[in-house]
Amino acid sequence: MRTSWEKLIQYFGTSYGQDISNELTNKQELILPKPDHSDDVKAHHSTREAMVRTGQRILQIARRVQIAPLTAAVDAGDAKAPMKLAILQNEIEQGVFELSQEIPIILSDSEKTQNSSNWRAYRERLTSLVKYRGQAFVLIQGQCTQMLQDQMKQDS
């Protein structure tokens, strides 16, 4: 049995690739790592994110400082002050919302192409692995005796 199993693994490795062969050898589902951005892209994004967040915080501080003078103008009876105060409060709330939003990663054209290629390769590899799992199951099941196949049908 062991020799047959090793031959099946060898056959799948040469016919269908290393992924299905590794699954059968280790007898565990292979979890493919999802593509990720390069360290340079991550570092650039981190720097950009820090800069954007600092700017957003500074704007929020400046907006909050303007609340007191506008409130005093409303109390003094300035006709335009209530609208200006409402607009300012709206801008503050929008600023709070923007601070909670994730900043998108900006990629150059070559980085976009590389990222797209990595994801395409990942999807193709995952699709072929799922396909080859089914083929492996059918081939292994075909190696079983009819009596064992009947027993498996009864169990399911």
N, C-alpha and C positions, 0 to 999 in steps of 0.2 A: 504493500500500500504506500509506503513512504517513497519508494522509487517512482511509483506512478504519479504521486503528488508532485514530486520534484520535476518530473518530466512535463507535467501539465504547466507548472510554473515556468519552466524553461520555454515551453511552446508559446505561452502567452507573452512572455518577455520578448521573444523574437518576433512574434506576429503582431502584437498589439501595443507594445511599448512597456516602458519601465514602471509606469504608475500602477497598472493592474497587476503586474508581476510583484511589486512591493506589497500591495494589499494581500495577495494570496500568500506570500512568504511570511508576512508578519501576522496574518489572520486578523487584521484590524483595518477599519475604514481609513483610507488616506484622505486627510483634510488638506486641500491645496491652499497655500497662503495667498491671500488677495494681494494684488499689486499695490505698491505704496510709492509715494513720491521720493525722489532722491534726497540725500541729506542737504545738498545745496538748496534745493527748492524749499525744504522745511526751514532751513536757517533764514532764507530770504523772507519767507512768509512770517516767521516769528518776529523778525525785525520790523517788517511792515505793520504787523498787528500791534506791536508795542507803540509804534509811532501814531497809528490811527487812534488807538485807545487813549493815548495821552492827549491828543487833540480834542477828542470827544469830552474828556474830563475837564479840560481847561474851558471849553465852551460852556459846559454845565455850570462851572463855578461862576463864570462871567454872567450867565443868565440869572443865576440865583442872587447875585449881587444887585441886579437891576430891579428885583422885586420890591425892595424897601422904598426906593425913590418913587416907583410907580404907584405903590400903595399910598404913599403920602400925597401924591398928585390926585389920586382918586378921592381921598379924604378932603383935599383942598377944593374939590369941585371941578377939576379940569374935565371938560366934556370928552376929550379924546383918550384920556387915561384908562378908562375901563376896558376899551377895546384893545389898547396896547398891552394892558395887563393880561387880558385873556389870551392874546396871541403869544405873549411871553410864556404863560403857563402851559400853553399847548406845545410850544417849542421845547420846554423842559421835559414834558412827558414823552415827546418824540425822541428826545435825546436819551432818556432812560431806556426806551425801547431799543434804540440803536445800540446802546451799550450791551444789551442782552443778546444781540444778534451775532451770529458767527461771521467772521470776515472771510470772504472767499479767497481761495488760493489763486493767484494770477500766474499763469504759465506763459513762457515765450512760445513761439511757433514750434521750435524743435522739441521743447518739453511737452507740448500738447501732443505732438506726433508720437513721441516716445511713450507717453502715458496711454494714449489710445492703442498703440501697438501692444503694450503690456496687458491691457484689459482684454483685447481681442484674443491674445494668446491664452490668457487665463480662461476665458469662456470656451475656447476651442478645446483646451485640455480637459476642462470639466465635462464638457459635452461628450468627448470621446471616452472619458473614464466611465461615465454613466452607461454609455453604449456597450463598452467592453465588459462591464459588470454583468449585464444581461447575457452577453455571449458566453462569458465564463460560467455563469449559472447553468445555462442550457448544456454546455459541453460537459460540465461536471455531473449534472443530473443524468446525462446520456451514458455516463460510465457506470452508473448504478445498476444493480440487477433489477429485473422487472418486479420482483417481490418487494424490494425496498422502495421502488417508485410507487407501487400500489399503497404501501404503508404510509408514504409521505402524503399521498392524495387523501387518504382517510383522515390523517391528522389535521389537514387544513380545512 
